[in-house]
Amino acid sequence: MAASDEIRFDPFDVVVVPFPYADRLAEKRRPALVISNRKLAVHRLVWVAMITSAGNEAWPGDVAITDLKRAGLPAPSVVRPAKIACIEPGRIDRRIGRLDKAAARTVGQKLRGFLGEA
């Protein structure tokens, strides 16, 4: 498939991807949040942040997803900006929703904080 034929993903789209574990060579199909913009598309890459159940132990920087229906998620969840992955767009299974604007702003602030820009 040519790069121009690939589906494009926008920042704050919620997608389903095989997200890699940080501590072992394995991955788990799970929702994730697109955090890169289309400028990365020339490299055929997408940056995503982990989305996990709100019932898991909280990490500093987690952002609650309040509009589950808009995000396409069935259960209370959080974005975990501390856990990001770089994947090829073809590995994205599908888009399931979009993060609401308030949560998107908060995720952006947390990411800038991790990069030392906030």
N, CA, C and O atoms as a printed pandas DataFrame, in Angstrom:
     atom_number atom_name residue_name chain_id  residue_number  x_coord  y_coord  z_coord
0              1         N          MET        A               1    0.841   -1.168    0.000
1              2        CA          MET        A               1    0.000    0.000    0.000
2              3         C          MET        A               1    0.891    1.239    0.000
3              4         O          MET        A               1    1.833    1.324    0.788
4              5         N          ALA        A               2    0.609    2.173   -0.854
5              6        CA          ALA        A               2    1.377    3.407   -0.918
6              7         C          ALA        A               2    1.049    4.263    0.287
7              8         O          ALA        A               2   -0.047    4.178    0.841
8              9         N          ALA        A               3    2.014    5.099    0.696
9             10        CA          ALA        A               3    1.808    5.954    1.865
10            11         C          ALA        A               3    0.565    6.812    1.706
11            12         O          ALA        A               3   -0.141    7.060    2.683
12            13         N          SER        A               4    0.284    7.270    0.488
13            14        CA          SER        A               4   -0.878    8.127    0.262
14            15         C          SER        A               4   -2.189    7.351    0.389
15            16         O          SER        A               4   -3.242    7.959    0.579
16            17         N          ASP        A               5   -2.144    5.999    0.286
17            18        CA          ASP        A               5   -3.339    5.175    0.397
18            19         C          ASP        A               5   -3.662    4.786    1.841
19            20         O          ASP        A               5   -4.757    4.298    2.119
20            21         N          GLU        A               6   -2.725    4.998    2.752
21            22        CA          GLU        A               6   -2.936    4.589    4.139
22            23         C          GLU        A               6   -3.942    5.493    4.835
23            24         O          GLU        A               6   -4.068    6.675    4.515
24            25         N          ILE        A               7   -4.641    4.922    5.776
25            26        CA          ILE        A               7   -5.546    5.706    6.602
26            27         C          ILE        A               7   -4.702    6.625    7.470
27            28         O          ILE        A               7   -3.682    6.210    8.020
28            29         N          ARG        A               8   -5.125    7.855    7.587
29            30        CA          ARG        A               8   -4.407    8.831    8.412
30            31         C          ARG        A               8   -5.080    8.915    9.778
31            32         O          ARG        A               8   -6.299    8.804    9.904
32            33         N          PHE        A               9   -4.255    9.112   10.782
33            34        CA          PHE        A               9   -4.767    9.232   12.132
34            35         C          PHE        A               9   -4.394   10.602   12.677
35            36         O          PHE        A               9   -3.280   11.082   12.466
36            37         N          ASP        A              10   -5.324   11.220   13.373
37            38        CA          ASP        A              10   -5.125   12.554   13.918
38            39         C          ASP        A              10   -4.803   12.483   15.399
39            40         O          ASP        A              10   -5.156   11.516   16.073
40            41         N          PRO        A              11   -4.121   13.526   15.913
41            42        CA          PRO        A              11   -3.868   13.566   17.352
42            43         C          PRO        A              11   -5.179   13.436   18.131
43            44         O          PRO        A              11   -6.187   14.061   17.798
44            45         N          PHE        A              12   -5.136   12.619   19.159
45            46        CA          PHE        A              12   -6.227   12.383   20.091
46            47         C          PHE        A              12   -7.306   11.447   19.557
47            48         O          PHE        A              12   -8.379   11.333   20.151
48            49         N          ASP        A              13   -7.022   10.766   18.421
49            50        CA          ASP        A              13   -7.854    9.645   18.013
50            51         C          ASP        A              13   -7.573    8.497   18.978
51            52         O          ASP        A              13   -6.430    8.289   19.384
52            53         N          VAL        A              14   -8.615    7.755   19.345
53            54        CA          VAL        A              14   -8.451    6.545   20.140
54            55         C          VAL        A              14   -8.476    5.373   19.154
55            56         O          VAL        A              14   -9.412    5.221   18.369
56            57         N          VAL        A              15   -7.435    4.557   19.215
57            58        CA          VAL        A              15   -7.261    3.457   18.261
58            59         C          VAL        A              15   -6.991    2.164   19.023
59            60         O          VAL        A              15   -6.712    2.182   20.222
60            61         N          VAL        A              16   -7.076    1.054   18.319
61            62        CA          VAL        A              16   -6.720   -0.251   18.896
62            63         C          VAL        A              16   -5.424   -0.696   18.222
63            64         O          VAL        A              16   -5.332   -0.743   16.996
64            65         N          VAL        A              17   -4.425   -1.022   19.045
65            66        CA          VAL        A              17   -3.095   -1.383   18.539
66            67         C          VAL        A              17   -2.514   -2.543   19.349
67            68         O          VAL        A              17   -2.945   -2.797   20.474
68            69         N          PRO        A              18   -1.539   -3.241   18.775
69            70        CA          PRO        A              18   -0.760   -4.185   19.577
70            71         C          PRO        A              18    0.296   -3.379   20.343
71            72         O          PRO        A              18    1.365   -3.090   19.805
72            73         N          PHE        A              19    0.002   -3.019   21.588
73            74        CA          PHE        A              19    0.875   -2.136   22.372
74            75         C          PHE        A              19    1.978   -2.976   23.021
75            76         O          PHE        A              19    1.687   -3.981   23.670
76            77         N          PRO        A              20    3.233   -2.577   22.851
77            78        CA          PRO        A              20    4.333   -3.372   23.422
78            79         C          PRO        A              20    4.446   -3.214   24.936
79            80         O          PRO        A              20    4.199   -2.138   25.480
80            81         N          TYR        A              21    4.821   -4.294   25.600
81            82        CA          TYR        A              21    5.152   -4.225   27.024
82            83         C          TYR        A              21    6.516   -3.558   27.157
83            84         O          TYR        A              21    7.357   -3.679   26.267
84            85         N          ALA        A              22    6.733   -2.869   28.242
85            86        CA          ALA        A              22    8.021   -2.209   28.474
86            87         C          ALA        A              22    9.051   -3.163   29.073
87            88         O          ALA        A              22   10.255   -2.939   28.946
88            89         N          ASP        A              23    8.576   -4.238   29.732
89            90        CA          ASP        A              23    9.490   -5.098   30.470
90            91         C          ASP        A              23    9.734   -6.467   29.840
91            92         O          ASP        A              23   10.443   -7.295   30.412
92            93         N          ARG        A              24    9.153   -6.711   28.668
93            94        CA          ARG        A              24    9.389   -7.999   28.003
94            95         C          ARG        A              24    9.044   -7.877   26.520
95            96         O          ARG        A              24    8.371   -6.937   26.097
96            97         N          LEU        A              25    9.518   -8.844   25.745
97            98        CA          LEU        A              25    9.277   -8.838   24.309
98            99         C          LEU        A              25    7.920   -9.471   24.018
99           100         O          LEU        A              25    7.828  -10.632   23.618
100          101         N          ALA        A              26    6.887   -8.691   24.225
101          102        CA          ALA        A              26    5.523   -9.134   23.973
102          103         C          ALA        A              26    4.679   -7.889   23.761
103          104         O          ALA        A              26    5.131   -6.769   24.000
104          105         N          GLU        A              27    3.460   -8.094   23.315
105          106        CA          GLU        A              27    2.546   -6.983   23.138
106          107         C          GLU        A              27    1.132   -7.460   23.416
107          108         O          GLU        A              27    0.840   -8.656   23.398
108          109         N          LYS        A              28    0.259   -6.489   23.674
109          110        CA          LYS        A              28   -1.128   -6.793   23.988
110          111         C          LYS        A              28   -2.011   -5.851   23.174
111          112         O          LYS        A              28   -1.779   -4.642   23.147
112          113         N          ARG        A              29   -3.022   -6.407   22.514
113          114        CA          ARG        A              29   -3.959   -5.575   21.751
114          115         C          ARG        A              29   -4.786   -4.778   22.755
115          116         O          ARG        A              29   -5.433   -5.341   23.637
116          117         N          ARG        A              30   -4.748   -3.445   22.600
117          118        CA          ARG        A              30   -5.412   -2.587   23.571
118          119         C          ARG        A              30   -5.694   -1.228   22.953
119          120         O          ARG        A              30   -5.135   -0.888   21.911
120          121         N          PRO        A              31   -6.554   -0.454   23.588
121          122        CA          PRO        A              31   -6.766    0.906   23.087
122          123         C          PRO        A              31   -5.543    1.769   23.394
123          124         O          PRO        A              31   -4.832    1.542   24.373
124          125         N          ALA        A              32   -5.321    2.746   22.550
125          126        CA          ALA        A              32   -4.219    3.689   22.732
126          127         C          ALA        A              32   -4.648    5.024   22.150
127          128         O          ALA        A              32   -5.587    5.099   21.358
128          129         N          LEU        A              33   -3.957    6.065   22.549
129          130        CA          LEU        A              33   -4.260    7.412   22.100
130          131         C          LEU        A              33   -3.179    7.900   21.158
131          132         O          LEU        A              33   -2.000    7.899   21.511
132          133         N          VAL        A              34   -3.568    8.320   19.954
133          134        CA          VAL        A              34   -2.600    8.902   19.019
134          135         C          VAL        A              34   -2.144   10.234   19.600
135          136         O          VAL        A              34   -2.969   11.092   19.913
136          137         N          ILE        A              35   -0.821   10.412   19.746
137          138        CA          ILE        A              35   -0.295   11.664   20.293
138          139         C          ILE        A              35    0.604   12.403   19.312
139          140         O          ILE        A              35    1.040   13.518   19.599
140          141         N          SER        A              36    0.889   11.805   18.161
141          142        CA          SER        A              36    1.698   12.505   17.154
142          143         C          SER        A              36    0.768   13.141   16.128
143          144         O          SER        A              36   -0.396   12.767   15.994
144          145         N          ASN        A              37    1.323   14.120   15.407
145          146        CA          ASN        A              37    0.534   14.728   14.340
146          147         C          ASN        A              37    0.983   14.170   12.997
147          148         O          ASN        A              37    1.834   13.282   12.943
148          149         N          ARG        A              38    0.426   14.679   11.939
149          150        CA          ARG        A              38    0.697   14.128   10.603
150          151         C          ARG        A              38    2.104   14.424   10.099
151          152         O          ARG        A              38    2.517   13.857    9.088
152          153         N          LYS        A              39    2.849   15.291   10.771
153          154        CA          LYS        A              39    4.230   15.559   10.359
154          155         C          LYS        A              39    5.082   14.294   10.446
155          156         O          LYS        A              39    6.070   14.163    9.723
156          157         N          LEU        A              40    4.715   13.379   11.309
157          158        CA          LEU        A              40    5.449   12.127   11.470
158          159         C          LEU        A              40    5.109   11.124   10.360
159          160         O          LEU        A              40    5.826   10.143   10.164
160          161         N          ALA        A              41    4.010   11.378    9.637
161          162        CA          ALA        A              41    3.555   10.444    8.601
162          163         C          ALA        A              41    4.600   10.248    7.504
163          164         O          ALA        A              41    4.654    9.178    6.898
164          165         N          VAL        A              42    5.429   11.256    7.237
165          166        CA          VAL        A              42    6.461   11.098    6.198
166          167         C          VAL        A              42    7.439    9.993    6.576
167          168         O          VAL        A              42    8.097    9.425    5.705
168          169         N          HIS        A              43    7.540    9.685    7.857
169          170        CA          HIS        A              43    8.410    8.612    8.336
170          171         C          HIS        A              43    7.645    7.300    8.489
171          172         O          HIS        A              43    8.211    6.284    8.891
172          173         N          ARG        A              44    6.351    7.333    8.164
173          174        CA          ARG        A              44    5.475    6.164    8.303
174          175         C          ARG        A              44    5.465    5.652    9.744
175          176         O          ARG        A              44    5.598    4.456    9.999
176          177         N          LEU        A              45    5.304    6.595   10.680
177          178        CA          LEU        A              45    5.264    6.286   12.108
178          179         C          LEU        A              45    4.123    7.034   12.777
179          180         O          LEU        A              45    3.700    8.095   12.318
180          181         N          VAL        A              46    3.633    6.461   13.868
181          182        CA          VAL        A              46    2.628    7.090   14.715
182          183         C          VAL        A              46    3.062    6.868   16.159
183          184         O          VAL        A              46    3.453    5.762   16.529
184          185         N          TRP        A              47    2.992    7.918   16.973
185          186        CA          TRP        A              47    3.248    7.787   18.409
186          187         C          TRP        A              47    1.915    7.623   19.108
187          188         O          TRP        A              47    0.966    8.358   18.832
188          189         N          VAL        A              48    1.841    6.653   20.019
189          190        CA          VAL        A              48    0.615    6.415   20.778
190          191         C          VAL        A              48    0.940    6.318   22.268
191          192         O          VAL        A              48    2.021    5.879   22.661
192          193         N          ALA        A              49   -0.027    6.738   23.084
193          194        CA          ALA        A              49    0.076    6.608   24.541
194          195         C          ALA        A              49   -0.894    5.517   24.986
195          196         O          ALA        A              49   -1.975    5.356   24.420
196          197         N          MET        A              50   -0.489    4.783   25.997
197          198        CA          MET        A              50   -1.301    3.688   26.524
198          199         C          MET        A              50   -2.608    4.211   27.121
199          200         O          MET        A              50   -2.646    5.265   27.757
200          201         N          ILE        A              51   -3.666    3.452   26.901
201          202        CA          ILE        A              51   -4.922    3.632   27.619
202          203         C          ILE        A              51   -5.117    2.359   28.432
203          204         O          ILE        A              51   -4.998    1.250   27.912
204          205         N          THR        A              52   -5.417    2.536   29.710
205          206        CA          THR        A              52   -5.580    1.380   30.591
206          207         C          THR        A              52   -6.812    1.567   31.464
207          208         O          THR        A              52   -7.368    2.663   31.537
208          209         N          SER        A              53   -7.229    0.510   32.114
209          210        CA          SER        A              53   -8.395    0.546   32.985
210          211         C          SER        A              53   -8.168    1.497   34.152
211          212         O          SER        A              53   -7.086    1.535   34.737
212          213         N          ALA        A              54   -9.198    2.260   34.481
213          214        CA          ALA        A              54   -9.112    3.166   35.628
214          215         C          ALA        A              54   -8.982    2.380   36.928
215          216         O          ALA        A              54   -8.608    2.946   37.956
216          217         N          GLY        A              55   -9.284    1.087   36.897
217          218        CA          GLY        A              55   -9.173    0.249   38.091
218          219         C          GLY        A              55   -7.752   -0.162   38.423
219          220         O          GLY        A              55   -7.490   -0.653   39.521
220          221         N          ASN        A              56   -6.828    0.033   37.486
221          222        CA          ASN        A              56   -5.424   -0.295   37.758
222          223         C          ASN        A              56   -4.809    0.743   38.683
223          224         O          ASN        A              56   -5.333    1.847   38.835
224          225         N          GLU        A              57   -3.696    0.376   39.297
225          226        CA          GLU        A              57   -2.998    1.319   40.176
226          227         C          GLU        A              57   -2.661    2.587   39.397
227          228         O          GLU        A              57   -2.116    2.527   38.295
228          229         N          ALA        A              58   -2.992    3.727   39.982
229          230        CA          ALA        A              58   -2.769    5.013   39.310
230          231         C          ALA        A              58   -1.287    5.366   39.272
231          232         O          ALA        A              58   -0.535    5.059   40.197
232          233         N          TRP        A              59   -0.887    6.010   38.196
233          234        CA          TRP        A              59    0.463    6.550   38.053
234          235         C          TRP        A              59    0.370    8.068   38.046
235          236         O          TRP        A              59   -0.632    8.624   37.594
236          237         N          PRO        A              60    1.412    8.752   38.545
237          238        CA          PRO        A              60    1.428   10.208   38.391
238          239         C          PRO        A              60    1.350   10.543   36.897
239          240         O          PRO        A              60    2.075    9.965   36.087
240          241         N          GLY        A              61    0.492   11.454   36.550
241          242        CA          GLY        A              61    0.355   11.858   35.152
242          243         C          GLY        A              61   -0.804   11.199   34.428
243          244         O          GLY        A              61   -1.137   11.614   33.318
244          245         N          ASP        A              62   -1.442   10.173   35.024
245          246        CA          ASP        A              62   -2.602    9.560   34.381
246          247         C          ASP        A              62   -3.694   10.608   34.175
247          248         O          ASP        A              62   -3.864   11.505   35.000
248          249         N          VAL        A              63   -4.428   10.490   33.075
249          250        CA          VAL        A              63   -5.510   11.423   32.762
250          251         C          VAL        A              63   -6.791   10.620   32.572
251          252         O          VAL        A              63   -6.866    9.743   31.711
252          253         N          ALA        A              64   -7.788   10.927   33.381
253          254        CA          ALA        A              64   -9.071   10.217   33.293
254          255         C          ALA        A              64   -9.778   10.562   31.988
255          256         O          ALA        A              64   -9.757   11.705   31.532
256          257         N          ILE        A              65  -10.402    9.550   31.401
257          258        CA          ILE        A              65  -11.224    9.753   30.208
258          259         C          ILE        A              65  -12.663    9.845   30.695
259          260         O          ILE        A              65  -13.237    8.853   31.147
260          261         N          THR        A              66  -13.237   11.020   30.604
261          262        CA          THR        A              66  -14.576   11.237   31.156
262          263         C          THR        A              66  -15.691   10.940   30.155
263          264         O          THR        A              66  -16.778   10.524   30.555
264          265         N          ASP        A              67  -15.443   11.143   28.876
265          266        CA          ASP        A              67  -16.463   10.880   27.859
266          267         C          ASP        A              67  -16.149    9.543   27.179
267          268         O          ASP        A              67  -15.570    9.497   26.094
268          269         N          LEU        A              68  -16.549    8.461   27.850
269          270        CA          LEU        A              68  -16.243    7.117   27.358
270          271         C          LEU        A              68  -16.910    6.826   26.021
271          272         O          LEU        A              68  -16.322    6.166   25.164
272          273         N          LYS        A              69  -18.119    7.307   25.838
273          274        CA          LYS        A              69  -18.835    7.052   24.586
274          275         C          LYS        A              69  -18.088    7.674   23.411
275          276         O          LYS        A              69  -17.889    7.015   22.390
276          277         N          ARG        A              70  -17.677    8.924   23.538
277          278        CA          ARG        A              70  -16.939    9.603   22.465
278          279         C          ARG        A              70  -15.613    8.891   22.182
279          280         O          ARG        A              70  -15.182    8.796   21.032
280          281         N          ALA        A              71  -14.972    8.393   23.244
281          282        CA          ALA        A              71  -13.686    7.707   23.094
282          283         C          ALA        A              71  -13.855    6.281   22.562
283          284         O          ALA        A              71  -12.879    5.656   22.146
284          285         N          GLY        A              72  -15.081    5.767   22.573
285          286        CA          GLY        A              72  -15.322    4.408   22.080
286          287         C          GLY        A              72  -14.907    3.330   23.060
287          288         O          GLY        A              72  -14.610    2.203   22.665
288          289         N          LEU        A              73  -14.885    3.675   24.336
289          290        CA          LEU        A              73  -14.414    2.749   25.370
290          291         C          LEU        A              73  -15.582    2.225   26.202
291          292         O          LEU        A              73  -16.501    2.981   26.519
292          293         N          PRO        A              74  -15.557    0.930   26.564
293          294        CA          PRO        A              74  -16.680    0.334   27.292
294          295         C          PRO        A              74  -16.614    0.489   28.815
295          296         O          PRO        A              74  -17.616    0.274   29.497
296          297         N          ALA        A              75  -15.455    0.857   29.354
297          298        CA          ALA        A              75  -15.285    0.885   30.811
298          299         C          ALA        A              75  -14.421    2.083   31.210
299          300         O          ALA        A              75  -13.662    2.597   30.389
300          301         N          PRO        A              76  -14.531    2.534   32.469
301          302        CA          PRO        A              76  -13.712    3.654   32.923
302          303         C          PRO        A              76  -12.227    3.411   32.637
303          304         O          PRO        A              76  -11.683    2.352   32.948
304          305         N          SER        A              77  -11.591    4.412   32.040
305          306        CA          SER        A              77  -10.220    4.268   31.571
306          307         C          SER        A              77   -9.433    5.546   31.779
307          308         O          SER        A              77   -9.998    6.619   31.991
308          309         N          VAL        A              78   -8.104    5.408   31.711
309          310        CA          VAL        A              78   -7.212    6.559   31.798
310          311         C          VAL        A              78   -6.179    6.480   30.682
311          312         O          VAL        A              78   -5.813    5.396   30.228
312          313         N          VAL        A              79   -5.715    7.653   30.250
313          314        CA          VAL        A              79   -4.565    7.726   29.362
314          315         C          VAL        A              79   -3.340    7.756   30.261
315          316         O          VAL        A              79   -3.318    8.479   31.257
316          317         N          ARG        A              80   -2.329    6.985   29.921
317          318        CA          ARG        A              80   -1.090    6.921   30.687
318          319         C          ARG        A              80    0.032    7.531   29.826
319          320         O          ARG        A              80    0.736    6.800   29.128
320          321         N          PRO        A              81    0.205    8.873   29.870
321          322        CA          PRO        A              81    1.196    9.539   29.022
322          323         C          PRO        A              81    2.639    9.106   29.290
323          324         O          PRO        A              81    3.515    9.339   28.457
324          325         N          ALA        A              82    2.892    8.487   30.426
325          326        CA          ALA        A              82    4.252    8.010   30.714
326          327         C          ALA        A              82    4.622    6.803   29.856
327          328         O          ALA        A              82    5.803    6.481   29.722
328          329         N          LYS        A              83    3.632    6.136   29.275
329          330        CA          LYS        A              83    3.897    4.938   28.465
330          331         C          LYS        A              83    3.505    5.224   27.018
331          332         O          LYS        A              83    2.326    5.208   26.666
332          333         N          ILE        A              84    4.507    5.485   26.194
333          334        CA          ILE        A              84    4.254    5.732   24.784
334          335         C          ILE        A              84    4.974    4.690   23.933
335          336         O          ILE        A              84    5.956    4.085   24.364
336          337         N          ALA        A              85    4.471    4.496   22.728
337          338        CA          ALA        A              85    5.073    3.573   21.772
338          339         C          ALA        A              85    5.096    4.239   20.406
339          340         O          ALA        A              85    4.282    5.113   20.108
340          341         N          CYS        A              86    6.030    3.813   19.595
341          342        CA          CYS        A              86    6.168    4.269   18.222
342          343         C          CYS        A              86    5.829    3.077   17.330
343          344         O          CYS        A              86    6.501    2.047   17.385
344          345         N          ILE        A              87    4.790    3.215   16.510
345          346        CA          ILE        A              87    4.353    2.096   15.684
346          347         C          ILE        A              87    4.151    2.546   14.244
347          348         O          ILE        A              87    4.057    3.740   13.959
348          349         N          GLU        A              88    4.088    1.589   13.355
349          350        CA          GLU        A              88    3.764    1.873   11.960
350          351         C          GLU        A              88    2.245    1.964   11.831
351          352         O          GLU        A              88    1.531    1.202   12.482
352          353         N          PRO        A              89    1.738    2.878   11.006
353          354        CA          PRO        A              89    0.280    3.030   10.868
354          355         C          PRO        A              89   -0.428    1.736   10.493
355          356         O          PRO        A              89   -1.567    1.520   10.906
356          357         N          GLY        A              90    0.208    0.885    9.732
357          358        CA          GLY        A              90   -0.400   -0.380    9.331
358          359         C          GLY        A              90   -0.655   -1.331   10.478
359          360         O          GLY        A              90   -1.417   -2.286   10.329
360          361         N          ARG        A              91   -0.031   -1.090   11.630
361          362        CA          ARG        A              91   -0.242   -1.951   12.807
362          363         C          ARG        A              91   -1.478   -1.525   13.602
363          364         O          ARG        A              91   -1.921   -2.234   14.505
364          365         N          ILE        A              92   -2.025   -0.365   13.256
365          366        CA          ILE        A              92   -3.234    0.090   13.940
366          367         C          ILE        A              92   -4.413   -0.707   13.398
367          368         O          ILE        A              92   -4.673   -0.716   12.195
368          369         N          ASP        A              93   -5.121   -1.375   14.303
369          370        CA          ASP        A              93   -6.246   -2.216   13.926
370          371         C          ASP        A              93   -7.415   -1.375   13.426
371          372         O          ASP        A              93   -7.964   -1.626   12.354
372          373         N          ARG        A              94   -7.787   -0.369   14.224
373          374        CA          ARG        A              94   -8.917    0.491   13.845
374          375         C          ARG        A              94   -9.006    1.696   14.779
375          376         O          ARG        A              94   -8.463    1.692   15.884
376          377         N          ARG        A              95   -9.693    2.704   14.313
377          378        CA          ARG        A              95  -10.017    3.878   15.128
378          379         C          ARG        A              95  -11.345    3.574   15.813
379          380         O          ARG        A              95  -12.285    3.116   15.165
380          381         N          ILE        A              96  -11.431    3.830   17.139
381          382        CA          ILE        A              96  -12.685    3.540   17.845
382          383         C          ILE        A              96  -13.348    4.787   18.408
383          384         O          ILE        A              96  -14.510    4.738   18.812
384          385         N          GLY        A              97  -12.624    5.908   18.441
385          386        CA          GLY        A              97  -13.219    7.118   18.982
386          387         C          GLY        A              97  -12.220    8.259   19.016
387          388         O          GLY        A              97  -11.198    8.254   18.331
388          389         N          ARG        A              98  -12.556    9.229   19.836
389          390        CA          ARG        A              98  -11.727   10.427   19.941
390          391         C          ARG        A              98  -11.821   10.950   21.373
391          392         O          ARG        A              98  -12.879   10.894   21.999
392          393         N          LEU        A              99  -10.703   11.458   21.878
393          394        CA          LEU        A              99  -10.669   12.017   23.228
394          395         C          LEU        A              99  -11.359   13.384   23.240
395          396         O          LEU        A              99  -11.247   14.144   22.278
396          397         N          ASP        A             100  -12.067   13.694   24.323
397          398        CA          ASP        A             100  -12.703   15.005   24.429
398          399         C          ASP        A             100  -11.641   16.095   24.594
399          400         O          ASP        A             100  -10.513   15.809   24.994
400          401         N          LYS        A             101  -12.001   17.336   24.286
401          402        CA          LYS        A             101  -11.034   18.442   24.231
402          403         C          LYS        A             101  -10.366   18.725   25.571
403          404         O          LYS        A             101   -9.168   19.002   25.610
404          405         N          ALA        A             102  -11.111   18.662   26.663
405          406        CA          ALA        A             102  -10.514   18.949   27.971
406          407         C          ALA        A             102   -9.458   17.906   28.329
407          408         O          ALA        A             102   -8.368   18.253   28.783
408          409         N          ALA        A             103   -9.780   16.632   28.123
409          410        CA          ALA        A             103   -8.813   15.569   28.415
410          411         C          ALA        A             103   -7.619   15.664   27.467
411          412         O          ALA        A             103   -6.485   15.425   27.881
412          413         N          ALA        A             104   -7.860   16.012   26.200
413          414        CA          ALA        A             104   -6.770   16.159   25.232
414          415         C          ALA        A             104   -5.800   17.254   25.675
415          416         O          ALA        A             104   -4.584   17.081   25.584
416          417         N          ARG        A             105   -6.326   18.370   26.150
417          418        CA          ARG        A             105   -5.464   19.460   26.651
418          419         C          ARG        A             105   -4.618   18.979   27.824
419          420         O          ARG        A             105   -3.426   19.277   27.903
420          421         N          THR        A             106   -5.240   18.233   28.734
421          422        CA          THR        A             106   -4.519   17.741   29.904
422          423         C          THR        A             106   -3.427   16.750   29.499
423          424         O          THR        A             106   -2.316   16.800   30.026
424          425         N          VAL        A             107   -3.742   15.846   28.560
425          426        CA          VAL        A             107   -2.728   14.902   28.075
426          427         C          VAL        A             107   -1.564   15.674   27.456
427          428         O          VAL        A             107   -0.402   15.354   27.709
428          429         N          GLY        A             108   -1.870   16.688   26.646
429          430        CA          GLY        A             108   -0.814   17.506   26.037
430          431         C          GLY        A             108    0.075   18.155   27.085
431          432         O          GLY        A             108    1.296   18.187   26.930
432          433         N          GLN        A             109   -0.522   18.669   28.144
433          434        CA          GLN        A             109    0.251   19.285   29.230
434          435         C          GLN        A             109    1.146   18.255   29.909
435          436         O          GLN        A             109    2.311   18.534   30.196
436          437         N          LYS        A             110    0.609   17.071   30.163
437          438        CA          LYS        A             110    1.413   16.028   30.818
438          439         C          LYS        A             110    2.587   15.611   29.929
439          440         O          LYS        A             110    3.698   15.419   30.424
440          441         N          LEU        A             111    2.350   15.469   28.627
441          442        CA          LEU        A             111    3.416   15.100   27.708
442          443         C          LEU        A             111    4.497   16.173   27.670
443          444         O          LEU        A             111    5.687   15.858   27.712
444          445         N          ARG        A             112    4.094   17.430   27.592
445          446        CA          ARG        A             112    5.078   18.525   27.601
446          447         C          ARG        A             112    5.874   18.524   28.905
447          448         O          ARG        A             112    7.067   18.828   28.906
448          449         N          GLY        A             113    5.215   18.183   30.011
449          450        CA          GLY        A             113    5.894   18.093   31.290
450          451         C          GLY        A             113    6.969   17.007   31.293
451          452         O          GLY        A             113    8.056   17.199   31.837
452          453         N          PHE        A             114    6.651   15.856   30.675
453          454        CA          PHE        A             114    7.633   14.780   30.584
454          455         C          PHE        A             114    8.795   15.153   29.680
455          456         O          PHE        A             114    9.909   14.657   29.850
456          457         N          LEU        A             115    8.531   16.027   28.719
457          458        CA          LEU        A             115    9.588   16.467   27.800
458          459         C          LEU        A             115   10.362   17.668   28.346
459          460         O          LEU        A             115   11.312   18.132   27.716
460          461         N          GLY        A             116    9.964   18.162   29.497
461          462        CA          GLY        A             116   10.646   19.296   30.094
462          463         C          GLY        A             116   10.265   20.624   29.481
463          464         O          GLY        A             116   11.018   21.594   29.573
464          465         N          GLU        A             117    9.079   20.678   28.845
465          466        CA          GLU        A             117    8.643   21.901   28.178
466          467         C          GLU        A             117    7.494   22.575   28.909
467          468         O          GLU        A             117    6.875   23.483   28.355
468          469         N          ALA        A             118    7.190   22.163   30.133
469          470        CA          ALA        A             118    6.080   22.778   30.844
470          471         C          ALA        A             118    6.501   23.150   32.248
471          472         O          ALA        A             118    5.697   23.685   33.012
